[in-house]
């Protein structure tokens, strides 16, 4: 009698065992689905960050080129450093970087005085899982990158001519260029010596907005 009860108990426990194992498998697949979705979202955010930074860097480089073109005329520096002369045509770079990260730009717009806001969508879906609809779901993410000037300078006063400048052949004196202070670096500029001229990343900082 005791043995029969033991076998009977074992038989009753088997369905419970199957239920528990099935539940554990369901949880495992559910966690897998969550992991797939998280990886897809992370990929979208990486693509958005890279795209926004690339667009901002393109505009930064153009601003730096504009500054170099007028380096001999300090009166024009401030407008360029403030971004008043910025041309926001960097969205093509955003698309390039998004594509490199397996995503596509959905929106790329100027954000604020000096910045870009970019929204992307992943090319790949989350994939099939136990959660219905994930096979067609693609993650979206957005990022904003800003350009900030790093440099300051003081224009020489109207009475700064002390007679030490170079003449222009007509009796007028050419004043030396003001020192450009970029963060902790002081630049003594000579338009004829490229080594004395800052690079784009020296003039402007590009970073993601908080």
LUMMARRO-722446 format. One line per 5 residues: number of its first residue (from 1); their letters; for each residue z, y, x of N, C-alpha, C. Coordinates in steps of 0.2 Angstrom, whole numbers, m for minus. Layout:
<sites>
NUM	A	Z Y X Z Y X Z Y X ~ ...
</sites>
This chain:
<sites>
1	XXXXX	0 m6 4 0 0 0 0 6 4 ~ 4 6 10 4 12 14 m3 13 17 ~ m6 8 19 m12 9 23 m17 11 18 ~ m17 9 12 m22 12 7 m21 19 6 ~ m15 21 5 m14 28 4 m16 32 10
6	XXXXX	m16 30 16 m18 33 22 m25 34 22 ~ m29 29 20 m36 29 20 m38 34 14 ~ m34 34 9 m36 39 3 m35 46 6 ~ m29 47 9 m28 54 12 m34 56 16 ~ m36 52 21 m41 53 25 m48 55 21
11	XXXXX	m49 51 16 m55 53 12 m54 59 9 ~ m48 61 6 m47 68 3 m48 73 8 ~ m46 72 14 m46 77 20 m53 79 22 ~ m58 74 21 m65 75 24 m68 81 21 ~ m68 82 14 m71 87 11 m68 94 14
16	XXXXX	m62 94 15 m59 100 17 m61 102 24 ~ m62 96 28 m64 97 35 m71 100 35 ~ m76 98 31 m82 100 30 m82 107 28 ~ m78 109 23 m78 116 21 m76 121 26 ~ m71 118 30 m68 123 36 m74 124 41
21	XXXXX	m77 118 43 m82 119 48 m88 123 45 ~ m90 122 39 m95 127 36 m93 134 36 ~ m87 135 35 m84 142 35 m84 145 42 ~ m83 141 47 m83 143 54 m90 145 56 ~ m95 140 54 m102 142 55 m104 148 52
26	XXXXX	m102 149 46 m104 155 42 m102 161 46 ~ m95 161 48 m93 167 52 m96 168 58 ~ m98 162 62 m102 163 68 m108 166 67 ~ m112 164 62 m119 167 61 m118 175 58 ~ m112 176 55 m111 183 53 m110 187 59
31	XXXXX	m106 185 63 m105 189 70 m111 190 73 ~ m115 184 73 m122 185 77 m126 191 74 ~ m126 191 67 m130 196 64 m127 203 65 ~ m120 203 65 m117 210 67 m119 212 74 ~ m119 207 79 m121 208 86 m129 210 86
36	XXXXX	m133 207 82 m140 209 82 m141 216 80 ~ m137 218 75 m138 225 72 m135 230 77 ~ m130 228 80 m127 233 85 m132 234 91 ~ m135 229 93 m139 229 99 m145 233 97 ~ m148 233 91 m153 236 88 m152 244 88
41	XXXXX	m146 245 86 m143 252 85 m143 255 92 ~ m140 252 97 m139 254 103 m146 256 107 ~ m151 251 105 m157 252 108 m160 259 105 ~ m159 260 99 m162 266 96 m158 272 99 ~ m152 272 100 m148 278 103 m150 279 110
46	XXXXX	m151 274 114 m154 275 121 m161 278 121 ~ m165 276 116 m172 279 116 m171 286 114 ~ m167 288 109 m166 295 107 m164 299 112 ~ m159 297 116 m156 301 121 m161 302 127 ~ m165 297 129 m170 298 134 m175 302 132
51	XXXXX	m177 302 125 m183 306 123 m181 313 122 ~ m175 315 120 m173 322 120 m172 325 127 ~ m169 321 131 m169 323 138 m175 325 141 ~ m180 320 140 m187 321 143 m190 327 140 ~ m190 329 134 m193 335 131 m189 341 134
56	XXXXX	m183 341 134 m179 347 137 m181 348 145 ~ m182 342 148 m184 343 155 m191 346 156 ~ m195 344 152 m202 347 152 m202 354 151 ~ m198 357 146 m197 364 145 m194 367 151 ~ m189 364 154 m185 367 159 m190 368 165
61	XXXXX	m194 363 167 m199 363 172 m204 369 171 ~ m206 370 165 m211 375 163 m207 382 165 ~ m201 383 162 m197 389 163 m196 390 171 ~ m195 385 175 m194 386 182 m201 388 185 ~ m206 386 183 m213 388 185 m214 395 183
66	XXXXX	m212 397 177 m213 404 175 m208 409 180 ~ m202 406 182 m198 410 186 m201 411 193 ~ m204 406 195 m207 406 202 m213 411 202 ~ m216 411 196 m222 416 196 m220 423 196 ~ m214 425 195 m212 432 195 m206 433 200
71	XXXXX	m205 428 204 m200 428 209 m199 435 213 ~ m205 438 214 m205 445 217 m203 450 213 ~ m202 449 206 m200 455 202 m194 453 198 ~ m188 454 201 m182 452 198 m180 455 191 ~ m184 461 189 m183 463 183 m185 459 177
76	XXXXX	m189 454 179 m191 449 174 m187 442 174 ~ m183 442 179 m179 435 179 m175 434 173 ~ m171 439 171 m166 437 166 m169 434 159 ~ m175 437 157 m178 434 151 m180 427 152 ~ m182 425 158 m184 418 159 m178 414 159
81	XXXXX	m173 416 163 m167 412 163 m163 411 156 ~ m164 416 152 m161 416 146 m165 412 141 ~ m171 410 143 m175 406 138 m179 410 133 ~ m179 416 134 m183 420 130 m191 419 130 ~ m193 417 136 m200 415 137 m202 408 136
86	XXXXX	m197 404 133 m198 397 133 m203 395 128 ~ m207 390 130 m213 387 126 m210 380 125 ~ m209 378 118 m207 372 117 m213 367 115 ~ m215 364 121 m221 360 120 m219 353 123 ~ m213 351 124 m211 345 127 m211 339 123
91	XXXXX	m213 339 117 m212 333 112 m216 327 115 ~ m222 329 118 m226 323 120 m222 319 125 ~ m217 322 129 m213 318 134 m208 314 130 ~ m206 317 125 m201 313 120 m204 307 118 ~ m211 307 116 m214 301 113 m215 296 119
96	XXXXX	m217 299 125 m218 294 131 m211 290 132 ~ m206 294 132 m199 290 134 m197 286 128 ~ m198 288 122 m197 283 117 m201 277 117 ~ m207 277 118 m211 271 119 m209 267 125 ~ m207 270 130 m204 266 136 m198 262 134
101	XXXXX	m194 264 128 m188 261 126 m190 257 119 ~ m196 256 118 m198 252 112 m196 255 106 ~ m197 261 105 m196 265 99 m201 270 98 ~ m201 274 92 m206 278 90 m203 285 88 ~ m205 291 90 m202 297 88 m204 298 81
106	XXXXX	m199 299 77 m200 301 70 m200 309 69 ~ m196 312 73 m195 320 72 m194 322 79 ~ m197 328 81 m195 331 87 m196 339 86 ~ m190 342 86 m190 349 84 m186 353 89 ~ m188 360 89 m183 365 93 m177 365 90
111	XXXXX	m171 365 94 m165 365 91 m161 371 95 ~ m159 376 91 m156 382 94 m160 386 99 ~ m157 390 103 m161 394 107 m165 390 113 ~ m162 385 116 m165 381 121 m163 374 120 ~ m166 370 116 m165 363 115 m170 360 111
116	XXXXX	m169 353 111 m173 349 106 m169 344 103 ~ m170 343 96 m167 337 93 m173 332 91 ~ m171 326 93 m176 321 92 m173 315 88 ~ m177 312 84 m175 306 80 m180 301 81 ~ m178 295 82 m182 289 84 m181 283 79
121	XXXXX	m186 279 79 m185 272 75 m187 267 80 ~ m183 261 80 m185 256 84 m191 253 82 ~ m195 250 86 m201 246 85 m200 239 82 ~ m194 237 85 m192 230 83 m187 230 77 ~ m187 226 73 m182 225 67 m176 222 70
126	XXXXX	m170 222 66 m164 218 68 m166 211 69 ~ m170 208 65 m172 201 65 m169 197 60 ~ m171 191 59 m168 187 54 m161 185 55 ~ m157 185 50 m150 183 50 m148 180 43 ~ m142 179 42 m139 177 36 m138 183 31
131	XXXXX	m139 189 34 m138 195 30 m145 196 27 ~ m146 196 21 m153 198 18 m156 204 20 ~ m162 205 21 m166 211 23 m166 213 30 ~ m162 210 34 m162 212 41 m168 211 45 ~ m172 206 42 m179 205 46 m184 211 46
136	XXXXX	m182 215 41 m187 221 40 m183 228 42 ~ m177 227 44 m173 233 45 m174 236 52 ~ m176 242 53 m176 245 60 m171 251 60 ~ m168 251 66 m163 256 67 m166 263 69 ~ m162 268 66 m164 275 68 m158 278 72
141	XXXXX	m160 283 76 m155 287 80 m157 294 81 ~ m153 299 82 m155 305 84 m151 308 90 ~ m154 312 94 m150 315 100 m153 322 101 ~ m148 327 103 m150 333 105 m149 335 112 ~ m154 338 115 m153 339 122 m154 347 123
146	XXXXX	m150 350 127 m150 357 128 m151 359 135 ~ m154 365 136 m155 368 143 m151 374 144 ~ m147 374 149 m143 380 150 m144 383 157 ~ m145 389 158 m146 392 164 m140 391 169 ~ m141 390 175 m135 390 180 m134 396 184
151	XXXXX	m139 400 184 m139 406 189 m138 413 186 ~ m135 417 191 m134 424 189 m136 428 195 ~ m137 434 194 m139 439 200 m137 446 197 ~ m137 450 202 m136 457 201 m142 461 203 ~ m145 465 199 m151 469 201 m148 475 205
156	XXXXX	m152 476 210 m150 482 214 m150 489 210 ~ m145 493 211 m145 499 208 m151 504 210 ~ m152 509 206 m158 514 207 m157 517 214 ~ m150 518 216 m149 521 222 m148 516 228 ~ m151 510 227 m150 505 232 m154 506 238
161	XXXXX	m159 510 238 m164 511 243 m160 514 249 ~ m159 511 254 m156 514 260 m161 515 266 ~ m167 514 264 m172 515 270 m173 509 274 ~ m170 503 273 m171 497 277 m176 493 274 ~ m179 494 268 m184 489 266 m190 490 269
166	XXXXX	m195 486 268 m202 486 270 m206 491 266 ~ m210 495 270 m214 499 266 m220 496 263 ~ m223 499 258 m229 497 255 m235 500 257 ~ m235 505 262 m240 508 265 m241 515 261 ~ m238 516 256 m239 522 252 m232 527 252
171	XXXXX	m228 525 257 m222 529 258 m216 526 253 ~ m217 521 249 m212 518 245 m209 512 249 ~ m202 511 248 m199 506 251 m198 500 246 ~ m199 494 249 m198 487 245 m191 485 246 ~ m188 484 240 m181 482 241 m181 474 242
176	XXXXX	m176 472 245 m175 465 246 m173 461 239 ~ m175 455 238 m173 452 232 m166 451 232 ~ m163 451 226 m156 450 225 m154 443 226 ~ m148 442 228 m146 435 229 m145 431 223 ~ m147 425 222 m147 421 216 m141 416 217
181	XXXXX	m136 417 213 m130 412 213 m131 407 207 ~ m132 401 209 m132 395 205 m127 390 206 ~ m122 391 201 m116 387 202 m112 389 208 ~ m112 384 213 m108 385 219 m113 387 225 ~ m119 388 223 m124 389 229 m127 396 228
186	XXXXX	m127 399 234 m130 406 235 m137 405 238 ~ m142 408 234 m149 408 237 m151 414 239 ~ m153 415 246 m156 421 249 m164 420 249 ~ m167 423 244 m174 421 242 m179 424 247 ~ m184 420 248 m190 423 252 m196 420 249
191	XXXXX	m200 423 245 m206 420 241 m210 417 246 ~ m210 419 252 m215 416 257 m212 409 260 ~ m206 408 259 m203 402 262 m200 397 256 ~ m204 392 254 m202 388 249 m195 385 250 ~ m193 384 256 m186 381 257 m181 385 254
196	XXXXX	m182 392 253 m177 396 251 m177 397 243 ~ m182 393 240 m182 394 233 m179 388 229 ~ m175 389 224 m172 383 220 m177 379 216 ~ m175 373 215 m179 368 211 m177 369 204 ~ m181 366 199 m180 367 192 m172 365 190
201	XXXXX	m170 360 193 m163 357 192 m158 362 195 ~ m160 366 200 m155 371 202 m154 377 197 ~ m160 378 194 m160 384 190 m157 383 183 ~ m158 377 180 m156 375 174 m153 368 173 ~ m148 368 169 m145 361 168 m147 358 161
206	XXXXX	m149 352 161 m151 349 155 m146 343 154 ~ m144 343 148 m139 338 146 m139 337 138 ~ m136 331 136 m136 330 129 m130 334 126 ~ m131 336 120 m126 340 117 m120 335 114 ~ m114 338 114 m109 334 112 m109 333 105
</sites>
